Amino acid sequence: MTKLSAEEIKRVKRLGFLHDKNTEDKFNGRVITRNGKITAEECSAIAEAAEKFGSGEVTVTTRMTMEIQGVPFDNIEPLREFLAGKGLDMGGTGAAVRPVVSCKGTTCQYGLIDTFAVSKEIHERFFKGYGEVALPHKFKIAVGGCPNNCVKPDLNDVGIIGQRIPTVDISKCRGCRICQIEKACPIKASRLENGKVHIDLEKCNHCGRCMNKCPFKAYDNYTTGYGIYIGGRWGKQITRGKMLSKIFTDKEEAIGIVEKALLFFRENGFKGERFAQVVERIGFENVEKALLSDDLLERKNEIIAMELKEK
């Protein structure tokens, strides 16, 4: 076939097909996994597609997509049609919401929230629901089950992290010589003081590792919550996001913050500017204030309809 134009290469990139620089006309096609999890049937479909339309090889990207290797240009549309028939989407590039990254907190011994469910809901509402909404730049979302931070929530535009907030019944504390709460705390935020266990709230990261460790049930009650980081990024430039001051105990409210962040980014970001730069330019406190109010959601249609700002 004739050499592909830059316009054609750019067009199919928006569909999730990235040009293999070692070839004239072959591409690597990204299959979206929704939350980093696929069924055995979907896995078989991806393998079959790789054999039929690609090189027979599949790689896993850092954003938890499955990438079918070595797809000739003429096979792109047949591959998309084949996978669509199996209920699988392709894409995940451009100045838009990127595929959601999730840890396996749902099944992990340290997981504090149902990360698969939260990630899938974010995928449906924002990766797909905002799929046609142009953004100033790419927007990455990660969902982590606990403060082990395996998916680096603070290095994404928005990161959600599971929290377990203890409700201490100090009257049940016996001041044991070897305190099981102090012993269980991995970051040494708990210690005995004046015959009672004390939690340093500035140090505690709400990991829940002290849960049910007290033999006298002083630490048996906890509230599940969601911590949210904003303004992180990882790449040529690195910015560590900051956590909002509020721990959200309602899942819908927490996911609502993701939508508010998207709307804030669209309204205030310049073309080519990352959300981290917007937060730095406007100020974390001002962005947090906007995200904790309902003004952005009330103006949702207006914000989506507006033209993106030029620098």
C-alpha positions as CSV (number, residue, x, y, z in Angstrom):
1,M,0.0,0.0,0.0
2,T,1.0,3.6,-0.4
3,K,2.7,5.3,2.5
4,L,0.2,6.5,5.1
5,S,-0.2,10.3,5.6
6,A,0.4,12.0,8.9
7,E,-3.3,12.8,8.9
8,E,-4.3,9.2,8.6
9,I,-1.9,8.1,11.4
10,K,-3.4,10.9,13.6
11,R,-7.0,9.9,12.8
12,V,-6.6,6.3,13.8
13,K,-4.6,7.2,16.9
14,R,-7.8,8.9,18.1
15,L,-9.4,5.5,17.7
16,G,-6.8,3.8,19.9
17,F,-4.3,2.7,17.3
18,L,-0.8,3.8,17.7
19,H,1.7,3.6,14.8
20,D,4.5,1.0,15.3
21,K,7.5,3.1,14.5
22,N,9.3,0.0,13.2
23,T,6.9,-0.5,10.3
24,E,5.2,1.3,7.5
25,D,1.6,0.4,8.1
26,K,1.2,-1.5,11.3
27,F,-0.4,-0.3,14.5
28,N,-0.9,-1.4,18.1
29,G,-4.6,-1.2,19.1
30,R,-5.7,-0.5,22.6
31,V,-8.6,-2.5,24.1
32,I,-10.2,-0.8,27.2
33,T,-10.6,-3.0,30.2
34,R,-12.9,-0.6,32.2
35,N,-11.3,-1.3,35.5
36,G,-8.3,-3.5,34.9
37,K,-10.4,-6.7,34.9
38,I,-11.7,-8.8,32.0
39,T,-13.6,-12.0,31.8
40,A,-12.3,-15.3,30.4
41,E,-14.6,-14.8,27.4
42,E,-13.3,-11.3,26.8
43,C,-9.7,-12.6,27.1
44,S,-10.4,-15.3,24.5
45,A,-11.9,-12.7,22.2
46,I,-8.8,-10.5,22.5
47,A,-6.6,-13.4,21.8
48,E,-8.7,-14.4,18.8
49,A,-8.6,-10.8,17.5
50,A,-4.8,-10.7,17.9
51,E,-4.5,-13.9,15.8
52,K,-6.9,-12.8,13.1
53,F,-6.0,-9.1,12.7
54,G,-2.6,-8.6,14.3
55,S,0.7,-10.3,15.0
56,G,-0.8,-12.7,17.6
57,E,0.9,-10.8,20.4
58,V,-0.8,-8.8,23.2
59,T,0.8,-6.4,25.6
60,V,-0.5,-4.7,28.8
61,T,-0.1,-0.9,29.0
62,T,0.6,1.1,32.2
63,R,-3.0,2.4,32.0
64,M,-4.4,-1.2,32.2
65,T,-5.4,-1.5,28.5
66,M,-4.7,-4.6,26.4
67,E,-2.7,-3.7,23.3
68,I,-3.0,-5.9,20.2
69,Q,0.3,-5.7,18.4
70,G,1.1,-5.5,14.7
71,V,-2.3,-4.6,13.2
72,P,-2.1,-3.6,9.5
73,F,-3.9,-0.4,8.6
74,D,-6.4,-2.3,6.5
75,N,-7.3,-4.5,9.5
76,I,-8.2,-1.6,11.8
77,E,-11.9,-1.4,11.0
78,P,-12.5,-5.1,10.9
79,L,-10.7,-5.5,14.3
80,R,-12.8,-2.7,15.8
81,E,-16.0,-4.3,14.4
82,F,-15.0,-7.7,15.7
83,L,-14.3,-6.5,19.3
84,A,-17.4,-4.3,19.4
85,G,-19.4,-7.4,18.7
86,K,-17.8,-8.9,21.8
87,G,-18.7,-5.8,23.9
88,L,-15.2,-4.5,24.0
89,D,-14.2,-0.9,23.2
90,M,-11.0,0.5,21.8
91,G,-9.5,4.0,22.3
92,G,-7.7,5.7,25.3
93,T,-5.7,8.4,23.6
94,G,-6.0,12.2,23.1
95,A,-7.0,15.2,25.1
96,A,-9.8,13.4,26.9
97,V,-10.5,11.2,30.0
98,R,-8.1,8.3,29.8
99,P,-8.8,4.7,30.8
100,V,-9.3,4.4,34.6
101,V,-6.5,2.6,36.5
102,S,-7.6,0.5,39.5
103,C,-5.7,-1.7,42.0
104,K,-7.3,-5.0,43.0
105,G,-8.4,-3.6,46.3
106,T,-11.8,-5.4,46.0
107,T,-10.0,-8.7,46.7
108,C,-6.7,-7.6,48.3
109,Q,-6.2,-8.2,52.0
110,Y,-5.4,-4.5,52.5
111,G,-8.3,-3.1,50.3
112,L,-10.7,-0.8,52.1
113,I,-13.1,-0.1,49.2
114,D,-14.6,-1.9,46.2
115,T,-12.1,-0.6,43.7
116,F,-13.4,-2.6,40.8
117,A,-17.0,-1.2,41.3
118,V,-15.8,2.4,41.8
119,S,-13.5,2.2,38.8
120,K,-16.2,0.7,36.5
121,E,-18.7,3.4,37.6
122,I,-16.1,6.1,36.8
123,H,-15.4,4.4,33.4
124,E,-19.1,4.5,32.5
125,R,-19.8,8.0,33.7
126,F,-16.6,9.8,32.6
127,F,-14.5,7.7,30.2
128,K,-17.6,6.9,28.2
129,G,-20.0,9.7,29.3
130,Y,-17.4,12.4,28.6
131,G,-15.9,10.6,25.6
132,E,-16.9,13.3,23.2
133,V,-16.1,16.2,25.5
134,A,-12.9,18.0,24.5
135,L,-10.5,18.8,27.3
136,P,-7.5,21.1,27.5
137,H,-5.3,18.0,27.8
138,K,-5.4,14.3,28.8
139,F,-7.1,13.6,32.2
140,K,-6.0,10.5,34.2
141,I,-7.9,8.9,37.0
142,A,-6.7,6.2,39.4
143,V,-8.5,4.3,42.2
144,G,-6.5,2.8,45.0
145,G,-7.9,0.5,47.7
146,C,-5.6,1.7,50.5
147,P,-2.7,4.0,51.5
148,N,-0.2,1.4,50.1
149,N,-0.7,3.6,47.0
150,C,0.0,0.7,44.5
151,V,-1.6,2.7,41.6
152,K,-0.1,6.0,42.7
153,P,-3.3,8.0,43.1
154,D,-1.3,11.2,43.9
155,L,0.4,11.1,40.5
156,N,-2.8,11.3,38.6
157,D,-5.0,14.3,37.7
158,V,-7.5,12.8,40.2
159,G,-6.8,9.9,42.5
160,I,-9.2,8.2,44.8
161,I,-7.9,6.2,47.8
162,G,-9.7,4.0,50.3
163,Q,-9.7,5.1,53.9
164,R,-10.8,3.5,57.2
165,I,-11.4,6.1,59.9
166,P,-11.4,4.6,63.4
167,T,-14.0,5.6,66.0
168,V,-12.2,4.9,69.3
169,D,-14.1,3.9,72.5
170,I,-11.3,5.1,74.8
171,S,-13.3,3.8,77.9
172,K,-12.5,0.3,76.8
173,C,-8.7,0.9,76.6
174,R,-6.9,-0.9,79.4
175,G,-3.5,0.6,78.8
176,C,-1.9,-2.8,78.1
177,R,1.8,-2.9,78.5
178,I,2.1,-4.3,75.0
179,C,-0.6,-2.4,73.1
180,Q,-1.9,-4.3,70.1
181,I,-2.9,-1.1,68.4
182,E,0.5,0.4,68.7
183,K,2.0,-2.9,67.6
184,A,-0.2,-3.1,64.5
185,C,0.3,0.5,63.3
186,P,2.7,0.3,60.3
187,I,3.5,4.0,60.4
188,K,3.8,4.4,64.2
189,A,0.9,6.9,64.4
190,S,-0.4,5.1,67.6
191,R,1.3,5.1,71.0
192,L,0.5,4.8,74.7
193,E,0.3,8.0,76.6
194,N,-0.6,8.3,80.2
195,G,-2.0,4.8,80.3
196,K,-4.2,5.2,77.2
197,V,-3.6,4.6,73.5
198,H,-3.3,7.8,71.5
199,I,-3.6,8.3,67.7
200,D,-1.6,11.1,66.1
201,L,-4.2,12.4,63.6
202,E,-1.6,14.4,61.7
203,K,0.3,11.2,61.0
204,C,-2.5,8.6,60.7
205,N,-3.2,7.7,57.0
206,H,-6.4,5.8,57.8
207,C,-5.1,2.5,56.5
208,G,-7.3,0.4,58.8
209,R,-4.5,-1.9,59.9
210,C,-5.4,-1.4,63.5
211,M,-9.0,-2.6,62.9
212,N,-10.2,-5.2,65.4
213,K,-6.7,-5.6,66.9
214,C,-7.6,-4.4,70.4
215,P,-8.7,-7.5,72.5
216,F,-11.0,-5.2,74.5
217,K,-12.7,-3.9,71.4
218,A,-11.7,-0.3,71.9
219,Y,-10.9,-0.1,68.1
220,D,-13.7,-2.2,66.6
221,N,-15.7,0.7,65.0
222,Y,-14.7,2.3,61.7
223,T,-16.1,4.5,59.0
224,T,-15.2,3.6,55.4
225,G,-14.2,6.7,53.4
226,Y,-12.6,8.0,50.2
227,G,-9.6,10.3,50.2
228,I,-9.2,12.3,47.0
229,Y,-6.0,13.7,45.5
230,I,-6.0,16.4,42.8
231,G,-3.4,17.8,40.5
232,G,-0.9,15.0,40.3
233,R,1.0,14.0,37.1
234,W,3.8,11.7,36.1
235,G,5.9,12.0,33.0
236,K,8.4,14.5,31.6
237,Q,7.3,16.8,34.5
238,I,6.3,15.4,37.8
239,T,3.9,16.9,40.3
240,R,2.6,15.2,43.4
241,G,-1.1,15.8,43.9
242,K,-2.5,17.1,47.2
243,M,-5.4,15.4,49.1
244,L,-8.6,17.4,49.7
245,S,-9.1,18.3,53.3
246,K,-12.4,16.3,53.5
247,I,-12.6,12.5,53.7
248,F,-15.7,11.5,51.8
249,T,-17.9,8.9,53.4
250,D,-20.5,8.8,50.6
251,K,-19.4,7.1,47.4
252,E,-21.6,9.2,45.2
253,E,-20.2,12.4,46.7
254,A,-16.7,11.1,46.1
255,I,-17.3,10.2,42.5
256,G,-19.1,13.6,42.1
257,I,-15.8,15.3,42.9
258,V,-14.3,13.6,39.8
259,E,-16.9,15.2,37.6
260,K,-16.4,18.6,39.3
261,A,-12.7,18.3,38.6
262,L,-13.4,17.6,35.0
263,L,-15.7,20.6,34.7
264,F,-13.3,22.9,36.5
265,F,-10.5,21.7,34.2
266,R,-12.5,22.4,31.1
267,E,-13.6,25.8,32.3
268,N,-10.3,27.0,33.6
269,G,-7.6,25.2,31.7
270,F,-5.9,26.5,28.6
271,K,-5.4,24.2,25.6
272,G,-2.3,22.1,26.2
273,E,-2.3,22.7,29.9
274,R,-2.4,19.8,32.4
275,F,-4.7,19.9,35.4
276,A,-1.6,20.0,37.7
277,Q,-0.7,23.3,36.0
278,V,-4.2,24.7,36.5
279,V,-4.2,23.8,40.2
280,E,-0.8,25.4,40.6
281,R,-1.8,28.5,38.7
282,I,-5.1,29.1,40.4
283,G,-4.1,27.7,43.8
284,F,-5.0,24.5,45.6
285,E,-7.2,26.2,48.2
286,N,-9.2,28.0,45.5
287,V,-9.7,24.8,43.4
288,E,-10.7,22.8,46.6
289,K,-13.3,25.5,47.4
290,A,-14.8,25.1,43.9
291,L,-14.8,21.3,44.1
292,L,-16.6,21.3,47.5
293,S,-19.4,23.5,46.2
294,D,-22.2,22.6,43.7
295,D,-21.7,25.5,41.4
296,L,-19.8,23.6,38.8
297,L,-22.5,20.9,38.5
298,E,-25.2,23.6,38.3
299,R,-23.4,25.0,35.3
300,K,-22.5,21.7,33.7
301,N,-24.2,22.2,30.4
302,E,-22.8,25.7,30.0
303,I,-19.3,24.6,30.8
304,I,-19.4,21.6,28.3
305,A,-20.8,23.9,25.6
306,M,-18.1,26.6,26.0
307,E,-15.1,26.9,23.7
308,L,-11.8,25.8,25.2
309,K,-9.5,28.6,26.1
310,E,-6.3,29.4,24.1
311,K,-3.2,30.4,26.0
